[in-house]
Amino acid sequence: MISCTEAVRQLWAYLEDEVPTTDRDAVEEHLAFCRRCCGEVEFADELRAVLAGAVEATLPRDVEHRLLGVLDTLGPEVRAGAHGKERT
């Protein structure tokens, strides 16, 4: 079984249905046993839905800074995919 770190690393690709079948199976096996990661998936899925539904979201600067910090920890490809473009 994969670790929480690996499951979270693949989280956005998993939600976008962009992981190979073997990786998807591993993430789903992990989620079947890990309540913490299930919460991460639910939160990320809800966040993705909110961001997708917003035409032009304006976040308070401190919230945007924290969100971008979290996305940075997940990797630049996740940040670009979730935020639409790189910002500093």
Backbone hydrogen bonds in HBPLUS format (Angstrom, degrees):
<---DONOR---> <-ACCEPTOR-->    atom                        ^
c    i                          cat <-CA-CA->   ^        H-A-AA   ^      H-
h    n   atom  resd res      DA  || num        DHA   H-A  angle D-A-AA Bond
n    s   type  num  typ     dist DA aas  dist angle  dist       angle   num
A0007-ALA N   A0003-SER O   2.97 MM   4  6.25 159.8  2.01 150.1 156.2     1
A0008-VAL N   A0004-CYS O   2.86 MM   4  6.05 166.4  1.88 157.8 160.6     2
A0009-ARG N   A0005-THR O   2.92 MM   4  6.06 150.5  2.01 143.0 152.0     3
A0010-GLN N   A0006-GLU O   3.19 MM   4  6.39 142.8  2.34 143.1 150.8     4
A0011-LEU N   A0008-VAL O   3.09 MM   3  4.81 159.6  2.13 101.1 107.3     5
A0014-TYR N   A0010-GLN O   2.82 MM   4  5.91 154.8  1.89 158.8 167.3     6
A0015-LEU N   A0011-LEU O   2.93 MM   4  6.23 159.2  1.97 153.4 158.5     7
A0016-GLU N   A0012-TRP O   2.97 MM   4  6.16 142.8  2.11 143.9 154.2     8
A0018-GLU N   A0013-ALA O   2.76 MM   5  4.89 175.0  1.76 155.4 153.6     9
A0017-ASP N   A0014-TYR O   3.05 MM   3  5.03 158.5  2.10 104.4 110.1    10
A0023-ASP N   A0020-PRO O   3.05 MM   3  5.35 116.5  2.47 105.3 120.3    11
A0024-ARG N   A0020-PRO O   2.86 MM   4  6.12 162.1  1.89 159.6 165.7    12
A0025-ASP N   A0021-THR O   2.85 MM   4  6.04 160.7  1.89 151.5 156.3    13
A0026-ALA N   A0022-THR O   3.07 MM   4  6.28 151.7  2.15 139.3 146.8    14
A0027-VAL N   A0023-ASP O   2.89 MM   4  6.18 159.3  1.93 154.1 159.4    15
A0028-GLU N   A0024-ARG O   2.87 MM   4  6.08 166.7  1.89 154.8 158.8    16
A0029-GLU N   A0025-ASP O   2.86 MM   4  6.01 149.4  1.96 143.7 152.3    17
A0030-HIS N   A0026-ALA O   3.02 MM   4  6.23 157.3  2.07 144.6 150.3    18
A0031-LEU N   A0027-VAL O   2.85 MM   4  6.14 161.3  1.89 153.3 158.8    19
A0032-ALA N   A0028-GLU O   3.01 MM   4  6.14 136.9  2.20 138.6 148.9    20
A0033-PHE N   A0030-HIS O   3.01 MM   3  5.55 152.3  2.09 111.9 120.1    21
A0034-CYS N   A0030-HIS O   2.94 MM   4  6.03 141.0  2.10 151.9 164.2    22
A0038-CYS N   A0034-CYS O   3.12 MM   4  6.36 148.2  2.22 142.9 152.3    23
A0039-GLY N   A0035-ARG O   3.07 MM   4  6.36 151.1  2.16 146.0 152.5    24
A0040-GLU N   A0036-ARG O   3.10 MM   4  6.50 146.2  2.22 140.6 150.3    25
A0041-VAL N   A0037-CYS O   2.91 MM   4  6.23 157.4  1.96 151.3 156.1    26
A0042-GLU N   A0038-CYS O   2.95 MM   4  6.23 162.7  1.98 150.2 154.8    27
A0043-PHE N   A0039-GLY O   2.91 MM   4  6.08 162.7  1.94 149.1 153.9    28
A0044-ALA N   A0040-GLU O   2.84 MM   4  6.00 170.9  1.84 154.2 157.2    29
A0045-ASP N   A0041-VAL O   2.84 MM   4  5.90 160.8  1.87 150.9 156.5    30
A0046-GLU N   A0042-GLU O   3.00 MM   4  6.13 158.1  2.04 144.5 150.5    31
A0047-LEU N   A0043-PHE O   2.81 MM   4  6.05 161.6  1.85 155.4 161.1    32
A0048-ARG N   A0044-ALA O   2.84 MM   4  5.96 161.2  1.87 148.2 153.5    33
A0049-ALA N   A0045-ASP O   3.03 MM   4  6.22 155.5  2.09 142.9 149.3    34
A0050-VAL N   A0046-GLU O   2.95 MM   4  6.22 157.7  2.00 150.5 156.4    35
A0051-LEU N   A0047-LEU O   2.88 MM   4  6.09 169.2  1.90 157.4 160.2    36
A0052-ALA N   A0048-ARG O   2.86 MM   4  5.96 153.9  1.93 146.6 154.3    37
A0053-GLY N   A0049-ALA O   3.01 MM   4  6.10 141.9  2.16 139.6 149.1    38
A0054-ALA N   A0051-LEU O   3.37 MM   3  5.28 147.2  2.48  94.7 103.7    39
A0063-VAL N   A0060-PRO O   2.99 MM   3  5.35 121.1  2.35 108.4 123.2    40
A0064-GLU N   A0060-PRO O   2.95 MM   4  6.23 164.7  1.97 161.8 166.9    41
A0065-HIS N   A0061-ARG O   2.91 MM   4  6.08 158.2  1.96 147.9 154.1    42
A0066-ARG N   A0062-ASP O   3.05 MM   4  6.25 159.3  2.09 142.7 147.5    43
A0067-LEU N   A0063-VAL O   2.90 MM   4  6.09 165.2  1.92 155.1 159.4    44
A0068-LEU N   A0064-GLU O   2.90 MM   4  6.06 166.2  1.92 153.7 157.3    45
A0069-GLY N   A0065-HIS O   2.99 MM   4  6.15 144.9  2.12 139.6 149.6    46
A0070-VAL N   A0066-ARG O   3.01 MM   4  6.34 153.0  2.09 149.5 155.7    47
A0071-LEU N   A0067-LEU O   2.96 MM   4  6.26 164.0  1.98 152.7 157.3    48
A0072-ASP N   A0068-LEU O   2.84 MM   4  6.00 145.9  1.95 141.5 150.9    49
A0073-THR N   A0069-GLY O   3.21 MM   4  6.52 145.3  2.34 140.4 148.1    50
A0073-THR N   A0070-VAL O   3.11 MM   3  5.27 123.6  2.44  98.1 111.8    51
A0074-LEU N   A0071-LEU O   3.07 MM   3  5.15 136.6  2.26  98.5 110.8    52
A0075-GLY N   A0072-ASP O   3.17 MM   3  5.20 146.2  2.29  99.0 108.7    53
A0079-ARG N   A0075-GLY O   3.12 MM   4  6.45 160.5  2.16 151.4 157.2    54
A0080-ALA N   A0076-PRO O   2.96 MM   4  6.12 166.4  1.98 152.3 155.2    55
A0081-GLY N   A0077-GLU O   3.10 MM   4  6.11 155.0  2.16 135.2 142.3    56
A0082-ALA N   A0078-VAL O   2.83 MM   4  5.90 158.4  1.87 154.3 159.8    57
A0083-HIS N   A0079-ARG O   2.88 MM   4  5.71 150.3  1.97 145.9 153.4    58
A0084-GLY N   A0080-ALA O   2.83 MM   4  5.18 134.9  2.03 127.4 137.4    59
